[in-house]
Amino acid sequence: RQLHGAAQYVNQDSDGQIEETESISAGLDYPGISPLHCFLKDTKRARYTAASDEEALKAYQIVTKYENLRPSLEPSHAFSVAIKEAKKFSKDTIVIINSCGDAYKDRGILEKSWEKSMLNPISLAFKKAKEEKRQALLTYTVAGDSSKKQSLEILKAISNYADILEVGVPHNTPVADGGQIQTSAYRSIKNGIKMNDIFKIVSDFKKSKNSKPVIFMGYYNMIFQYGENNFLKKCKKSGVNGLIVVDLPWPENKIFSKKCKKNSINFIQLLSPTTSNKRLKSITKDSHDMIYYISMLSTTGGKLKISPKIILSNYNKIKKISPKKNCVIGFGITEKTISNFKNTDGLVVGSQICKEITRSLNNRQNPVINVSKMVSKLRNKIS
């Protein structure tokens, strides 16, 4: 029929009324096709098929996992058809797919879809690690250390090896940070880092080809001063996937935790060796998809004061209560100790990375290269 001044194929009813369309892909959410495609079809130079939104989302997950690409949702429909058609071909057949755009523009749609299927980016990272029969590797760096630019470059470099990136929001009066992280935080604060700068670092990182889920780790006063609703709005806009608020324990965090969930942001509850069984059950019940177990009574960066066997025993107690939720171990995890914690969902390394940044700067070396090498070694230890 005639539409917008050109003869073309359209979705229409028997009366010639144009039917409404709905697609997760903005470029495909249109009732007609271009005259060029009509010509290709009529002359039988091209064969056309269809793919559902669900098939496109599944194809997106496969392509991002195996091809190190983040296609936008429009070509994800093409990938889904290619995956189905490839089964008919021999192994020597070359399949060409016209891929365009980047998934950054579709981030909101993807995260909503993941949330509906209970597979948000953090859960997907754990799922991928489990499929590879290893723990997820979580890294911690302080935003803005040693500069805004270098902080971003470090995130980009270590994302080649880490599954989830914790980004520390520096504070001048921390209660849980040990010496190494305090040094990184003070260096960042001295350089003038502000909350909006940190959002910008995350936003820029999320535009990179190999971006990973990001978890903010910091203190409640920063959120309080910013305003909870405004803070969560900025988190969502910049691409923050989770929050660890060290000084906002359960049950005081219940209201804020619900706000996080409404904004598709994981609020990560903390557990420690002194958490009672009764409290442990209540906290895990209220937790989102990820739980953080503090291995020992210490600030970050302390040497392991108890045996890995005891830590794993406490960890397994948590997993028995809440087997479906991903639980990570932090505090005291280093290149030397990481191999002792097999059969866990994930492990967090932070102080050793911050220490390496300080060492690199003192020796006038490039922290980006040195930290990247360190995280690569950590990944190899658990692979």
C-alpha positions as CSV (number, residue, x, y, z in Angstrom):
1,R,0.0,0.0,0.0
2,Q,0.9,3.7,-0.1
3,L,2.5,5.0,3.2
4,H,4.4,8.3,3.7
5,G,4.6,8.9,0.0
6,A,6.0,5.5,-1.1
7,A,4.6,2.1,-2.0
8,Q,5.7,-0.5,0.6
9,Y,4.7,-3.5,2.6
10,V,3.0,-2.6,5.9
11,N,1.2,-4.2,8.8
12,Q,-2.4,-3.5,8.2
13,D,-5.9,-4.9,8.7
14,S,-8.5,-5.8,6.1
15,D,-9.8,-2.2,6.0
16,G,-6.3,-0.8,5.2
17,Q,-5.9,0.6,8.7
18,I,-2.2,0.5,9.8
19,E,-1.7,-1.8,12.8
20,E,0.2,-0.8,15.8
21,T,3.6,-2.4,16.3
22,E,5.7,-3.1,19.5
23,S,9.3,-4.0,19.6
24,I,12.2,-3.6,22.1
25,S,14.3,-2.4,19.1
26,A,13.5,1.2,18.3
27,G,14.7,0.7,14.7
28,L,12.3,-2.1,14.2
29,D,9.2,-0.6,15.9
30,Y,7.7,0.6,12.7
31,P,4.7,-0.8,10.6
32,G,6.4,-0.7,7.2
33,I,9.7,-1.3,5.4
34,S,11.7,0.8,3.0
35,P,11.0,0.8,-0.8
36,L,14.5,-0.7,-1.2
37,H,13.7,-3.8,0.9
38,C,10.4,-4.1,-1.0
39,F,12.3,-4.2,-4.3
40,L,14.8,-6.8,-3.0
41,K,11.9,-9.0,-1.8
42,D,9.9,-8.6,-5.1
43,T,12.9,-9.4,-7.2
44,K,13.7,-12.4,-4.9
45,R,17.2,-11.0,-4.3
46,A,16.6,-11.3,-0.5
47,R,14.6,-13.6,1.7
48,Y,13.0,-12.1,4.8
49,T,12.2,-13.8,8.1
50,A,11.3,-12.7,11.7
51,A,12.6,-13.0,15.2
52,S,10.8,-12.2,18.4
53,D,12.0,-9.9,21.2
54,E,12.7,-12.9,23.4
55,E,14.8,-14.5,20.7
56,A,16.8,-11.3,20.2
57,L,17.5,-11.0,24.0
58,K,18.7,-14.6,24.1
59,A,20.9,-14.0,21.1
60,Y,22.3,-10.8,22.7
61,Q,23.4,-12.8,25.7
62,I,25.0,-15.5,23.6
63,V,26.9,-12.9,21.4
64,T,28.1,-10.9,24.4
65,K,29.3,-14.1,26.1
66,Y,31.2,-15.7,23.2
67,E,32.1,-12.9,20.8
68,N,33.1,-10.1,23.1
69,L,30.6,-7.8,21.4
70,R,27.7,-5.7,22.7
71,P,25.4,-5.3,19.7
72,S,22.5,-3.0,19.9
73,L,19.1,-4.8,19.9
74,E,18.3,-4.2,16.2
75,P,21.1,-6.6,14.9
76,S,20.4,-8.9,17.9
77,H,17.3,-10.0,15.9
78,A,19.6,-10.8,13.0
79,F,22.0,-12.7,15.3
80,S,19.1,-14.8,16.6
81,V,18.2,-15.9,13.1
82,A,21.8,-16.6,12.2
83,I,22.2,-18.8,15.3
84,K,19.2,-20.9,14.2
85,E,20.2,-21.0,10.5
86,A,23.8,-21.9,11.4
87,K,22.7,-25.4,12.5
88,K,21.8,-26.2,8.9
89,F,25.2,-25.3,7.5
90,S,28.6,-27.1,7.5
91,K,31.4,-26.0,9.8
92,D,33.2,-24.5,6.9
93,T,30.3,-22.2,6.0
94,I,30.9,-18.5,6.5
95,V,27.9,-16.5,7.9
96,I,28.1,-12.7,7.5
97,I,26.0,-10.6,9.9
98,N,25.5,-6.9,9.5
99,S,26.0,-5.7,13.1
100,C,25.6,-2.0,13.9
101,G,25.4,0.2,17.0
102,D,26.3,-0.4,20.6
103,A,24.1,-1.8,23.4
104,Y,24.7,1.3,25.5
105,K,21.7,3.0,24.0
106,D,19.6,-0.1,24.9
107,R,20.9,-0.4,28.4
108,G,17.6,0.6,30.1
109,I,15.6,-1.9,28.0
110,L,18.2,-4.7,28.7
111,E,18.2,-4.1,32.4
112,K,14.4,-4.1,32.6
113,S,14.3,-7.3,30.7
114,W,17.0,-8.9,32.9
115,E,15.1,-7.7,36.0
116,K,11.9,-9.4,34.8
117,S,13.7,-12.6,34.2
118,M,15.7,-12.3,37.5
119,L,18.8,-12.1,35.5
120,N,20.2,-8.6,36.1
121,P,23.8,-7.8,35.1
122,I,25.2,-8.9,38.5
123,S,23.3,-12.2,38.5
124,L,24.3,-12.8,34.9
125,A,28.0,-12.3,35.9
126,F,27.7,-15.0,38.5
127,K,25.8,-17.3,36.1
128,K,28.6,-16.9,33.6
129,A,31.3,-17.7,36.2
130,K,29.4,-20.8,37.3
131,E,29.0,-22.0,33.7
132,E,32.8,-21.7,33.5
133,K,33.1,-23.7,36.8
134,R,34.9,-21.0,38.7
135,Q,34.2,-18.3,41.3
136,A,33.3,-14.8,40.1
137,L,36.2,-12.3,40.6
138,L,35.2,-9.0,42.1
139,T,37.7,-6.1,42.2
140,Y,37.7,-2.9,44.3
141,T,39.3,0.3,43.3
142,V,38.7,3.9,44.6
143,A,37.0,6.2,42.1
144,G,39.4,9.0,41.1
145,D,42.6,7.3,42.1
146,S,45.1,8.5,41.1
147,S,43.2,10.8,38.8
148,K,39.8,10.7,37.1
149,K,41.3,9.7,33.8
150,Q,43.5,7.0,35.2
151,S,40.7,5.7,37.4
152,L,38.6,5.1,34.2
153,E,41.5,3.5,32.4
154,I,42.1,1.1,35.3
155,L,38.4,0.1,35.2
156,K,38.6,-0.5,31.5
157,A,41.8,-2.6,31.8
158,I,40.7,-4.8,34.7
159,S,37.3,-5.5,33.2
160,N,39.1,-7.8,30.8
161,Y,39.6,-10.2,33.7
162,A,37.2,-9.3,36.5
163,D,33.5,-10.2,36.5
164,I,32.1,-7.4,38.7
165,L,33.8,-4.1,39.6
166,E,33.3,-2.5,43.0
167,V,34.0,1.2,42.8
168,G,34.8,2.8,46.1
169,V,33.3,6.2,46.9
170,P,36.1,7.9,48.8
171,H,35.2,9.4,52.2
172,N,37.6,11.2,54.6
173,T,36.2,9.5,57.8
174,P,35.8,5.8,56.9
175,V,35.0,3.2,59.4
176,A,35.8,0.0,57.5
177,D,38.7,1.0,55.3
178,G,42.2,-0.2,56.1
179,G,45.4,1.7,55.4
180,Q,45.8,0.8,51.7
181,I,42.2,1.9,50.8
182,Q,42.5,5.0,53.0
183,T,45.6,6.0,51.1
184,S,43.8,5.6,47.8
185,A,40.8,7.5,49.1
186,Y,42.8,10.4,50.5
187,R,44.7,10.7,47.2
188,S,41.4,10.9,45.3
189,I,39.9,13.4,47.6
190,K,43.0,15.6,47.5
191,N,42.7,15.6,43.7
192,G,39.2,17.1,44.1
193,I,36.9,14.1,43.2
194,K,33.2,14.8,43.7
195,M,30.2,12.6,43.5
196,N,29.2,13.8,40.1
197,D,32.7,13.0,38.8
198,I,32.3,9.5,40.1
199,F,29.0,9.1,38.2
200,K,30.7,10.4,35.1
201,I,33.6,7.8,35.5
202,V,31.0,5.0,35.7
203,S,29.0,6.4,32.8
204,D,32.1,6.6,30.6
205,F,33.1,3.1,31.6
206,K,29.7,1.7,30.7
207,K,30.2,3.0,27.2
208,S,33.4,0.9,26.7
209,K,33.1,-2.3,24.7
210,N,33.9,-4.7,27.6
211,S,32.1,-3.0,30.5
212,K,31.1,-5.1,33.4
213,P,28.5,-4.7,36.3
214,V,29.5,-1.9,38.7
215,I,28.8,-1.8,42.4
216,F,29.3,1.4,44.4
217,M,30.8,0.8,47.9
218,G,30.7,3.7,50.3
219,Y,29.1,5.4,53.3
220,Y,25.5,6.5,53.8
221,N,26.3,10.2,54.5
222,M,27.2,10.7,50.9
223,I,23.8,9.3,49.8
224,F,22.0,11.3,52.5
225,Q,23.6,14.6,51.4
226,Y,22.8,13.9,47.8
227,G,19.3,12.8,48.6
228,E,18.3,9.1,48.3
229,N,15.9,9.5,45.3
230,N,18.3,11.8,43.4
231,F,21.2,9.5,44.2
232,L,19.4,6.4,42.9
233,K,18.2,8.3,39.8
234,K,21.9,9.2,39.0
235,C,23.0,5.6,39.7
236,K,20.5,4.2,37.3
237,K,21.3,6.8,34.6
238,S,25.1,6.3,34.9
239,G,24.8,2.5,34.9
240,V,25.5,1.5,38.6
241,N,24.1,-2.0,39.2
242,G,24.6,-2.4,42.9
243,L,25.2,-0.6,46.2
244,I,27.1,-1.6,49.3
245,V,26.5,0.9,52.1
246,V,28.9,0.0,54.9
247,D,27.3,2.0,57.7
248,L,23.7,1.3,56.9
249,P,22.9,-2.1,58.4
250,W,19.8,-4.2,58.5
251,P,17.0,-3.5,59.5
252,E,17.7,0.3,59.2
253,N,18.4,-0.2,55.5
254,K,15.1,-1.9,54.7
255,I,13.3,1.2,53.3
256,F,16.3,2.2,51.2
257,S,16.8,-1.4,50.0
258,K,13.2,-1.4,48.6
259,K,13.9,1.9,46.9
260,C,17.0,0.3,45.3
261,K,14.9,-2.6,44.1
262,K,12.4,-0.4,42.4
263,N,15.2,1.3,40.5
264,S,16.7,-2.1,39.4
265,I,19.7,-1.6,41.7
266,N,21.0,-4.4,43.9
267,F,21.3,-3.5,47.6
268,I,23.9,-5.8,48.9
269,Q,23.6,-6.8,52.6
270,L,26.7,-7.4,54.8
271,L,27.2,-10.4,57.0
272,S,30.1,-11.1,59.5
273,P,31.4,-13.8,61.8
274,T,29.4,-12.2,64.7
275,T,26.1,-12.2,62.9
276,S,23.7,-14.3,65.0
277,N,21.8,-17.2,63.4
278,K,18.5,-15.4,63.9
279,R,19.8,-12.2,62.4
280,L,21.5,-14.1,59.6
281,K,18.2,-15.7,58.5
282,S,16.4,-12.3,58.5
283,I,19.1,-10.5,56.6
284,T,19.4,-13.2,53.9
285,K,15.6,-13.3,53.5
286,D,15.5,-9.5,52.9
287,S,18.6,-9.5,50.7
288,H,18.6,-9.1,46.9
289,D,20.6,-11.4,44.6
290,M,24.0,-10.9,46.2
291,I,25.3,-11.1,49.8
292,Y,28.7,-9.9,51.0
293,Y,30.3,-12.0,53.8
294,I,33.1,-10.2,55.7
295,S,35.6,-12.9,56.5
296,M,37.0,-11.6,59.8
297,L,36.7,-8.9,62.4
298,S,39.0,-6.3,60.9
299,T,39.2,-3.4,58.6
300,T,40.0,-4.1,54.9
301,G,43.6,-5.1,54.1
302,G,44.2,-7.0,57.3
303,K,46.0,-10.4,57.1
304,L,43.8,-13.4,57.6
305,K,43.6,-14.0,61.4
306,I,41.6,-17.2,61.1
307,S,42.0,-20.2,58.9
308,P,40.3,-20.5,55.5
309,K,38.6,-23.6,56.8
310,I,36.7,-21.6,59.5
311,I,35.8,-18.9,57.0
312,L,34.4,-21.5,54.6
313,S,32.5,-23.1,57.4
314,N,30.8,-19.8,58.2
315,Y,30.2,-19.2,54.5
316,N,28.6,-22.6,54.0
317,K,26.2,-21.8,56.9
318,I,25.0,-18.8,54.9
319,K,24.6,-20.9,51.7
320,K,22.5,-23.5,53.5
321,I,20.1,-20.8,54.7
322,S,20.0,-19.1,51.3
323,P,21.4,-21.4,48.6
324,K,20.0,-19.6,45.6
325,K,21.5,-16.2,46.4
326,N,25.1,-15.4,45.4
327,C,27.4,-14.9,48.4
328,V,30.9,-13.4,48.1
329,I,33.8,-13.3,50.6
330,G,35.7,-10.1,51.1
331,F,38.5,-8.9,53.5
332,G,41.8,-10.7,53.5
333,I,41.5,-12.0,49.9
334,T,44.8,-11.6,48.1
335,E,46.9,-13.3,45.4
336,K,48.3,-15.6,48.1
337,T,45.0,-16.6,49.7
338,I,42.5,-16.6,46.9
339,S,43.2,-20.2,46.0
340,N,42.1,-21.3,49.5
341,F,38.5,-20.4,48.8
342,K,37.2,-22.7,46.1
343,N,33.6,-23.7,45.9
344,T,32.4,-20.2,46.6
345,D,30.2,-17.9,44.5
346,G,32.7,-15.1,44.4
347,L,35.7,-13.4,45.9
348,V,36.5,-9.7,46.4
349,V,40.1,-8.3,46.1
350,G,40.5,-4.7,47.0
351,S,43.3,-3.6,49.3
352,Q,46.0,-5.5,47.3
353,I,44.9,-3.6,44.2
354,C,45.0,-0.2,46.0
355,K,48.4,-1.1,47.4
356,E,49.6,-1.9,43.9
357,I,48.4,1.5,42.7
358,T,50.4,3.2,45.5
359,R,53.5,1.1,44.8
360,S,53.3,1.9,41.1
361,L,53.0,5.7,41.7
362,N,55.9,5.7,44.2
363,N,58.1,3.8,41.6
364,R,56.9,6.1,38.8
365,Q,55.4,3.2,37.0
366,N,52.1,2.9,35.1
367,P,49.4,1.7,37.6
368,V,47.0,0.8,34.8
369,I,49.5,-1.8,33.4
370,N,50.6,-3.1,36.8
371,V,47.1,-3.5,38.2
372,S,45.9,-5.1,35.0
373,K,48.6,-7.7,35.3
374,M,47.7,-8.3,39.0
375,V,44.0,-8.9,38.2
376,S,45.0,-11.2,35.3
377,K,47.0,-13.3,37.8
378,L,44.1,-13.3,40.2
379,R,41.8,-14.5,37.5
380,N,44.2,-17.3,36.6
381,K,44.3,-18.5,40.2
382,I,40.5,-19.2,40.1
383,S,40.2,-20.4,36.5
